[in-house]
Structure formats: C-alpha cells, structure tokens
C-alpha cells in the first residue's frame, strides 16, 4: 500500500465512503438480476476505483489508465444498476477533465467513449432503458464539473505564479534600491575625497611656495588650514557613510558650513538670499549640497583669491542657485579645466528633476534650478 499524501487525505476519505456504499449496493441489490458481462464490468469499475486512491499522484499515466477503466466499466454497467455502477465513472470523469496536468483531449475522448459504451450496454441488457437518462445526466455532470474544477485549479496556479512573480519583483526592487543607495554613498564619498584632497593639494602647494619665499609664518597658517580641511573631510566622509541620516538639516546651514570652509581655505564668498524659504526633498538637498561643494572647490582650484557670489532664490517652488566667479581679474587665475566635476554636478541635479546651465565670459557662472518638495 502506498502512503497517501496529506493534501489528498480528505479526498481519499470521501472516496472510501463512496466505495463502501457503492460496493454494498452492488452486492445486495443492483446486480441481483444483471447479466454476467454487466456484473463483471460493474465490479471491475468498483475495484479500479479502490485501487485509484492508493496510486501516488505523480503516476499520472497509470492513474489515467485506471480512470479510463473505471469509465469503461461504469458506462457498460450504469444503466443496468440504476446508475449505481456509473458512480466510479463519474469520479473518473471529474478527475480526467478537471486535472490541468492531464491533457483535455484525454477527458474529451473518455466522455465520447463513455457515450459509445452506454449505447453498447443496451445491446447487452436492453431492459433498463429508463435509467439511460440518469446515466447520461451523470455523464454531463461529470464533464461540466470537471471543467469547472480544471478552471479553478488553473486560476489557482496563475494566482500562485503571479504572487511568486510579485515576490521576485519586490526582491529585485529591494536589491536595486540597495545598489542605488550604495552608488549614492560611493558618489558622496568620491565628492568628499575630491573636495578634501583637492583642497589639501592646493594648500600644500601654497606652503611649498611660501617656504621657498622664506615666509614661514604664512606657511604655518596654510598648514593649519590644511589640517582643518582634513578634519572637515573626515567628518564629511563619516556623514556620507551613514547614508545621509540627517535629512532635516536646513539648506541654509549646509550652505553656511560650505562657505565657512571656503573662507578658511583662503577663498572669498558672498551668500545672498534665503535658502530656507522653500523645502527640498532629501535627495534634492544632497544634490545641492554636493553641487555647491564642487562649485567652491572649482573656484579655489581655478580662480584662487577671486570673489565668488552665491545667490539663492525661491520662485514658485523652484530653487535657483547662481554661482559666479570672475575669470579675468583673479590672482593666479587658470582656465576652468576639463569639466568632469561639472558633468557630475549636472548628473546629480538632473537626477532630482532639475537643470544646470554654464556660462563662461568675464565671469564663470553656473546656474542650478532644482524643484522643491511637492506640497511645500
């Protein structure tokens, strides 16, 4: 005897009850005056029904053969036993037409064969013509019930597949979010290091020049400024590693800190406008933070000593930031360079729905336009 899977236990129990009731009826009443061929067909269908509940579910082909035997025997004996012997055939039709793993053509062929065998049964035992209607009715019930069962199972499988697909999509979305966040942190670290190390290089070059000119006091001031820049860079790196966990820091405080760092490194800057008249999303605030940081780094690198103005203006939930640095009168002036920093700035601003314009002439102007937070 094979073990019956737990999920089929309830069906096996119902089948056993039906097998017992049908067997008792066949033994005591239905086959009392039936011809021998009818009795053999009825008991064959009943026996195969009993066997079917112990066959493992993966044995699809063997189970299908057993069900076809149940249909054949039940169809031959159904009318002669007041439809009692057709019950195994009814069960088999429900399974064959209702199991998605069994091709539908098998169930259709079984139903067609059942109709033929019902007609043959009238040649063997022509007396119970009245029971033909009952047998045919059960046949139709079995086919329709099986088709409904098949449709239900297919819907279940589709729902399960959709659920699994949804889970996979959610997992992929979570992985993408994690990768995006890692990329964001990596980019912040890159910007921090570029800002800090670039400033350190400028300061150390100035120290070298001052020492060659025998100006140790000024060189010492530059070394102290470089030390402050290194400490500031470490603090910025720590903040980037924590993935910007202080999203509510006012933009005015961010700009003020950047301006203070710029001045401590020998730069000149004038900040105008109220940065906090509107509100930015955390992502937009981070983009503005890094963009302004890059602008001031470029000003120190390419136009050291030149005064930079930073105008911040809110209009209809749009923040416009204009950074302007003279390009002709700055001591030690060099041209604005290759623009890799500008490309990174533009990429950041565009990612948050903004835009960036660059104008070069008597002054090097960069204009950032960043939309405010919805509802602010």
WOKA-V731972 format. One record per helix or strand of 3 or more residues. SS is the DSSP state (@ for helix, = for strand). FROM is the first residue (numbers start at 1). TO is the last residue. If there is no record, write none. Layout:
SS|FROM|TO / SS|FROM|TO
//
This chain:
@|6|30 / @|36|52 / @|60|77 / @|79|81 / @|84|98 / @|104|124 / @|131|212 / @|216|241 / @|251|264 / =|268|272 / @|282|302 / =|307|315 / =|318|326 / @|340|351 / =|355|360 / =|363|371
//
